[in-house]
Amino acid sequence: MTPSIDLSTPEGFTGRIPDFYIVGHPKCGTTALHEMLRRHPQIFMPSLKEPWFFGEELHESAPPRPGGTPRTLTEYAEWFAQAGVGQRIGEASPFYLGTGTAAANIARVRPDARIIAILREPASFLFSLHLQLLELYIEVEKDFGKATELEQERRLGRSVPRYTFWPRMLLYSDHVHYVEQMQRFYAVFPAEQIKLLIYDDFRADNEGTVRGVMRFLGVEDSGPLATVEANPTVRPRSQTLNELVHAVGVGRGPVSHRFKEMIKSVTPAGPRRRALYALKRQLVFGPPRAPDEEVMRRLRLRYTDQVVALSEYLDRDLVALWGYDRL
């Protein structure tokens, strides 16, 4: 059963709830957008991304995180307690878009909220997502084509990595039901409160796109703006080494547990997390290889209907933009 969250406003509640939400998708520029917006003096966004509060499905088997996973409105408001008077407050939880609950929950608490989503060509999106899931040790199948072919097995509870904490993330095709995902937000928010971006536009004109978002949020858009490259896609150099570092990180197994406890006894939590992250980035991961073009073609054929439906929904020719007319 999905753990519940408490959306009720307690008596005497004085916390501030965000004015706007970057709801998804991951690996589509959401981290870069978050970083560029949080540098604006009229905007407050916490340095730690993804509170996940409004997506009830995201609370299933949620891993321990430095900021915790808030379950009440009071806990959630603590993420934004440092916002200055008059600042617009925002949060970014890119997995909100894929949940069935986040849209309605946000609308219940902040019906006047502004919503920002970024969509990317499906096969490219899933290729990058697969690499991120490998990095997070949710996925262990290094071959992207094989990982997507395991989806039906995994729906039946088979071929799921033993230690994955988030098996629903491995159902790759569920992430690209773009029209259905956007409809959940348009059903509870007026169209003028939603800004839907296409990843290609964001990459082609990063600065112009961000300034457009600033105007959408009602903040000054003419100041200097530095382009940010955030959350780069990487691949594991060795899945065995990735597993070892992950095991030490979570203290899995008697040897890893003793090693982690030894490190904890002599190293504060913050430096320990940063050191482990640096180790992973330098030794475990490297630049991604180009995807197998035949695998990408098969996926694009599979998702052609989704792209056609989105093109019609948005009244924009994404079929041509994403090359689906040349398959």
Secondary structure, 3 states (H helix, E strand, C coil): CCCCCECCCCCCCCCCCCCEEEEECCCCCHHHHHHHHHCCCCEECCCCCCCCCCCHHHHCCCCCCCCCCCCEHHHHHHHHCCCCCCCEEEEECHHHHHCCCHHHHHHHHCCCCEEEEEECCHHHHHHHHHHHHHHCCCCCCCCHHHHHHCHHHHHCCCCCCCCCCCHHHHCHHHHHCHHHHHHHHHCCCCHHHEEEEEHHHHHHCHHHHHHHHHHHHCCCCCCCCCCCCCCCCCEECCHHHHHHHHHHHHCCCHHHHHHHHHHHHHCCHHHHHHHHHHHHHHHHEECCCCCCHHHHHHHHHHCHHHHHHHHHHHCCCHHHHCCHHHC
